[in-house]
Amino acid sequence: MSSQESESDEMTNLPEELVVDIMGLSSMKTRAVVQMCMLSKRWNHLWPFLSALNFDLKEFNSGDPKQDKQSFSHFVTTMLNHRKAVNLDKFRLSCVNLWKKQYHSSIERWIMYALQHQTPKVASSQPRFDEH
């Protein structure tokens, strides 16, 4: 067995609570964490327990900006709707190109979610003035 396989096995054998803590402490984007969880049958139910959410529109880059915005919006809404009742320690929303009128209510709802969960660290990207 190679050292890389050995390290992989060690990670797979970690207690679930520790895996969630590691994912929450990392600076990984939320979509990447969810994708990582989906790779393991043992971890695929852990993503709703994340304590740090880092949403970035740039991760959605299919080549169709309209579809990317819709996919991003759906992803953020789905994540927040399925989160379990755990502390939300950090919430970051990076979506400068999403600050269009049609998404204002969604963005407000997402930020309100973070504030209602008394998140100590809330950050969001700022729109450019020409996008209002």
LUMGU-754692 format. One line per field, with one value per residue: residue number from 1; residue in one letter; chain; x, y, z of N, C-alpha, C, O in turn. Coordinates in steps of 0.2 Angstrom, whole numbers, plus 5000, padded with zeros to 4 digits. Example, Ala and Ser with C-alpha at 12.3 -4.5 7.8 and 13.67 -1.06 7.14 Angstrom:
LUMGU-754692
i (1_2)
aa (a_s)
ch (A_A)
nx (5066_5064)
ny (4972_4989)
nz (5039_5035)
cax (5062_5068)
cay (4978_4995)
caz (5039_5036)
cx (5066_5064)
cy (4984_5000)
cz (5039_5039)
ox (5071_5067)
oy (4983_5006)
oz (5042_5040)
***
This chain:
LUMGU-754692
i (1_2_3_4_5_6_7_8_9_10_11_12_13_14_15_16_17_18_19_20_21_22_23_24_25_26_27_28_29_30_31_32_33_34_35_36_37_38_39_40_41_42_43_44_45_46_47_48_49_50_51_52_53_54_55_56_57_58_59_60_61_62_63_64_65_66_67_68_69_70_71_72_73_74_75_76_77_78_79_80_81_82_83_84_85_86_87_88_89_90_91_92_93_94_95_96_97_98_99_100_101_102_103_104_105_106_107_108_109_110_111_112_113_114_115_116_117_118_119_120_121_122_123_124_125_126_127_128_129_130_131_132)
aa (m_s_s_q_e_s_e_s_d_e_m_t_n_l_p_e_e_l_v_v_d_i_m_g_l_s_s_m_k_t_r_a_v_v_q_m_c_m_l_s_k_r_w_n_h_l_w_p_f_l_s_a_l_n_f_d_l_k_e_f_n_s_g_d_p_k_q_d_k_q_s_f_s_h_f_v_t_t_m_l_n_h_r_k_a_v_n_l_d_k_f_r_l_s_c_v_n_l_w_k_k_q_y_h_s_s_i_e_r_w_i_m_y_a_l_q_h_q_t_p_k_v_a_s_s_q_p_r_f_d_e_h)
ch (A_A_A_A_A_A_A_A_A_A_A_A_A_A_A_A_A_A_A_A_A_A_A_A_A_A_A_A_A_A_A_A_A_A_A_A_A_A_A_A_A_A_A_A_A_A_A_A_A_A_A_A_A_A_A_A_A_A_A_A_A_A_A_A_A_A_A_A_A_A_A_A_A_A_A_A_A_A_A_A_A_A_A_A_A_A_A_A_A_A_A_A_A_A_A_A_A_A_A_A_A_A_A_A_A_A_A_A_A_A_A_A_A_A_A_A_A_A_A_A_A_A_A_A_A_A_A_A_A_A_A_A)
nx (5004_5003_5010_5001_4989_4988_4986_4974_4966_4967_4961_4948_4944_4942_4933_4916_4912_4924_4928_4918_4921_4934_4931_4923_4932_4941_4946_4939_4928_4910_4904_4914_4916_4904_4904_4915_4910_4901_4908_4911_4903_4901_4902_4893_4881_4885_4887_4876_4879_4889_4898_4903_4900_4904_4901_4903_4901_4909_4913_4904_4904_4900_4900_4889_4883_4870_4864_4873_4871_4858_4860_4869_4861_4851_4859_4864_4852_4846_4856_4855_4842_4842_4851_4857_4852_4864_4878_4882_4896_4903_4899_4900_4898_4901_4897_4897_4893_4880_4872_4859_4843_4834_4839_4839_4830_4833_4847_4846_4838_4847_4857_4850_4847_4860_4862_4851_4855_4864_4877_4894_4904_4901_4901_4901_4902_4903_4892_4896_4894_4888_4879_4866)
ny (4994_5011_5027_5037_5030_5025_5037_5041_5031_5033_5046_5042_5034_5043_5050_5055_5067_5074_5075_5084_5095_5098_5101_5112_5121_5123_5133_5130_5131_5130_5123_5114_5107_5100_5092_5084_5077_5070_5060_5050_5037_5036_5049_5056_5061_5072_5085_5094_5098_5107_5121_5132_5142_5145_5153_5154_5162_5161_5147_5141_5139_5136_5141_5147_5161_5165_5153_5149_5158_5155_5141_5143_5151_5142_5132_5138_5142_5129_5123_5131_5128_5115_5114_5108_5110_5117_5127_5141_5147_5155_5164_5167_5176_5177_5185_5195_5197_5194_5203_5208_5215_5204_5195_5201_5198_5185_5186_5194_5186_5176_5182_5187_5174_5170_5181_5179_5167_5171_5172_5175_5179_5187_5189_5198_5200_5216_5225_5231_5248_5250_5239_5240)
nz (5000_4996_5002_5000_4999_5011_5019_5014_5019_5033_5034_5030_5040_5051_5065_5062_5067_5069_5055_5050_5058_5053_5040_5042_5047_5037_5023_5012_4998_4999_4990_4985_4996_4998_4987_4989_5000_4994_4987_4996_5003_5016_5021_5014_5020_5028_5024_5028_5041_5041_5048_5043_5030_5013_5000_4983_4968_4957_4956_4949_4933_4919_4907_4902_4908_4913_4916_4926_4936_4940_4944_4954_4963_4966_4972_4984_4990_4992_5000_5012_5016_5019_5029_5045_5063_5068_5075_5066_5061_5052_5038_5021_5006_4990_4976_4966_4952_4953_4959_4954_4950_4950_4958_4971_4982_4985_4989_5000_5008_5010_5017_5028_5034_5039_5048_5057_5062_5071_5067_5069_5060_5046_5029_5013_4995_4987_4976_4960_4955_4943_4941_4947)
cax (5000_5007_5009_4995_4983_4987_4984_4967_4962_4967_4956_4941_4943_4941_4926_4912_4912_4930_4928_4914_4925_4940_4928_4921_4938_4945_4944_4936_4922_4905_4902_4919_4915_4898_4907_4920_4906_4897_4913_4911_4896_4901_4902_4888_4876_4888_4887_4871_4881_4894_4897_4906_4898_4908_4898_4907_4898_4915_4913_4899_4907_4898_4901_4883_4882_4863_4863_4878_4868_4853_4863_4872_4856_4848_4863_4864_4845_4846_4861_4852_4835_4844_4856_4854_4853_4871_4880_4885_4902_4906_4895_4904_4894_4904_4893_4897_4889_4873_4868_4854_4837_4830_4841_4840_4827_4837_4853_4843_4836_4853_4861_4846_4848_4866_4861_4846_4858_4869_4884_4899_4908_4897_4905_4898_4905_4900_4891_4899_4889_4884_4875_4860)
cay (5000_5017_5031_5041_5026_5025_5043_5041_5027_5037_5051_5039_5031_5048_5050_5060_5074_5077_5077_5090_5100_5099_5104_5119_5125_5124_5139_5127_5134_5126_5118_5109_5102_5096_5087_5080_5073_5065_5055_5045_5034_5037_5056_5060_5065_5076_5092_5099_5100_5112_5127_5138_5142_5150_5152_5158_5161_5159_5140_5139_5142_5131_5145_5151_5165_5165_5146_5148_5162_5151_5136_5146_5153_5136_5128_5142_5141_5122_5122_5134_5125_5108_5114_5105_5115_5118_5134_5144_5151_5159_5164_5171_5176_5181_5184_5202_5197_5192_5209_5211_5216_5198_5191_5204_5195_5179_5188_5197_5180_5172_5186_5186_5168_5171_5185_5175_5162_5174_5171_5180_5182_5187_5193_5197_5204_5222_5225_5237_5253_5249_5234_5241)
caz (5000_4995_5008_4999_5000_5019_5022_5012_5023_5039_5033_5029_5047_5056_5067_5058_5070_5067_5048_5050_5061_5048_5034_5044_5049_5031_5019_5006_4996_5001_4984_4985_5002_4997_4982_4993_5004_4989_4985_5001_5006_5024_5022_5010_5024_5033_5022_5031_5047_5041_5053_5040_5023_5009_4993_4978_4961_4952_4956_4944_4927_4914_4900_4901_4914_4915_4919_4931_4941_4942_4948_4961_4967_4968_4977_4990_4994_4994_5006_5018_5017_5022_5035_5052_5068_5071_5075_5060_5063_5047_5032_5016_5000_4985_4970_4963_4946_4955_4962_4949_4953_4950_4964_4977_4987_4987_4992_5006_5012_5012_5022_5034_5037_5043_5054_5061_5066_5075_5064_5071_5054_5039_5023_5006_4990_4986_4969_4956_4955_4936_4941_4950)
cx (5004_5005_5002_4989_4982_4984_4976_4963_4962_4961_4949_4939_4942_4934_4922_4912_4918_4931_4924_4918_4931_4937_4926_4927_4942_4942_4941_4930_4916_4904_4907_4918_4910_4901_4911_4916_4903_4902_4913_4904_4896_4900_4896_4882_4879_4888_4881_4873_4887_4893_4900_4904_4901_4906_4901_4904_4903_4916_4909_4901_4906_4899_4894_4881_4875_4862_4867_4874_4862_4855_4866_4866_4852_4852_4863_4857_4844_4850_4857_4846_4837_4849_4853_4855_4859_4873_4883_4890_4904_4901_4899_4900_4898_4901_4892_4892_4882_4869_4864_4848_4833_4832_4842_4836_4830_4843_4851_4841_4842_4857_4857_4846_4854_4865_4856_4849_4864_4876_4889_4903_4903_4900_4901_4901_4900_4898_4895_4893_4885_4880_4868_4854)
cy (5006_5022_5035_5037_5026_5031_5044_5037_5030_5042_5048_5036_5036_5048_5056_5067_5078_5079_5083_5096_5103_5103_5111_5123_5127_5130_5136_5130_5128_5120_5112_5104_5098_5090_5082_5075_5068_5059_5049_5043_5036_5044_5059_5063_5070_5084_5096_5101_5105_5118_5133_5137_5147_5149_5157_5157_5159_5151_5137_5143_5137_5135_5148_5155_5165_5158_5146_5152_5158_5145_5138_5148_5147_5132_5132_5141_5134_5120_5125_5130_5118_5108_5111_5111_5115_5125_5135_5149_5156_5158_5169_5170_5180_5180_5191_5202_5195_5197_5212_5211_5209_5194_5194_5201_5189_5181_5191_5191_5176_5176_5186_5180_5168_5175_5182_5170_5164_5172_5176_5183_5181_5192_5192_5202_5210_5222_5231_5241_5252_5243_5234_5241)
cz (5000_5001_5007_5000_5008_5022_5020_5017_5030_5039_5033_5036_5052_5058_5063_5061_5069_5060_5047_5052_5056_5042_5036_5045_5042_5028_5012_5004_4998_4996_4984_4991_5001_4992_4985_4997_5000_4987_4990_5003_5013_5025_5018_5014_5029_5031_5026_5038_5047_5045_5049_5032_5019_5002_4988_4971_4956_4951_4951_4937_4921_4907_4899_4908_4917_4919_4926_4937_4944_4946_4954_4966_4970_4973_4984_4994_4996_5000_5013_5020_5021_5027_5041_5057_5072_5071_5068_5062_5058_5041_5027_5009_4995_4978_4967_4957_4947_4957_4956_4952_4954_4956_4970_4983_4990_4991_4999_5011_5015_5018_5029_5038_5041_5049_5059_5065_5070_5073_5066_5065_5048_5035_5017_5002_4989_4978_4966_4955_4948_4936_4945_4946)
ox (5009_5000_4999_4984_4976_4980_4972_4958_4957_4958_4944_4933_4940_4929_4925_4913_4918_4934_4926_4918_4932_4940_4926_4926_4946_4937_4940_4926_4918_4903_4906_4920_4910_4899_4911_4917_4902_4899_4915_4901_4890_4898_4895_4878_4875_4888_4883_4870_4890_4887_4899_4905_4901_4908_4902_4904_4901_4918_4909_4899_4911_4899_4894_4879_4874_4859_4865_4875_4861_4852_4864_4866_4850_4850_4862_4857_4842_4848_4857_4844_4832_4850_4847_4859_4860_4870_4886_4888_4907_4899_4899_4898_4898_4901_4886_4888_4878_4863_4865_4847_4830_4829_4844_4839_4830_4844_4854_4843_4842_4859_4860_4846_4854_4867_4857_4847_4869_4880_4888_4905_4902_4902_4899_4904_4894_4903_4896_4887_4879_4877_4865_4849)
oy (5007_5021_5037_5040_5026_5031_5046_5039_5029_5042_5050_5036_5034_5047_5061_5072_5084_5084_5087_5101_5109_5108_5116_5129_5132_5133_5140_5132_5122_5115_5106_5098_5092_5084_5076_5069_5062_5054_5044_5047_5038_5046_5065_5067_5073_5088_5102_5105_5106_5121_5138_5131_5153_5144_5163_5151_5156_5149_5132_5148_5134_5131_5153_5152_5165_5158_5143_5150_5158_5143_5134_5146_5146_5129_5128_5139_5133_5117_5121_5130_5115_5102_5112_5115_5112_5129_5131_5155_5162_5153_5175_5165_5186_5174_5193_5206_5195_5196_5218_5207_5208_5189_5191_5200_5187_5178_5189_5191_5174_5173_5186_5179_5166_5173_5183_5168_5161_5171_5182_5189_5176_5197_5187_5207_5210_5221_5236_5239_5254_5242_5229_5242)
oz (5004_5005_5011_5003_5010_5026_5024_5019_5034_5044_5037_5038_5058_5054_5061_5057_5068_5058_5043_5049_5055_5040_5032_5044_5042_5029_5008_5009_4997_4997_4983_4990_5003_4992_4983_4997_5002_4984_4988_5006_5016_5031_5020_5011_5033_5035_5026_5041_5052_5045_5052_5029_5021_4998_4990_4968_4951_4946_4948_4936_4918_4902_4894_4913_4923_4925_4931_4943_4950_4951_4959_4971_4976_4978_4989_5000_5002_5005_5018_5026_5024_5030_5043_5056_5077_5067_5065_5063_5060_5039_5028_5007_4996_4975_4966_4956_4942_4958_4955_4957_4960_4958_4975_4988_4995_4996_5004_5017_5020_5023_5034_5044_5047_5054_5065_5071_5072_5077_5064_5066_5045_5036_5015_5004_4990_4974_4970_4954_4948_4931_4945_4948)
***
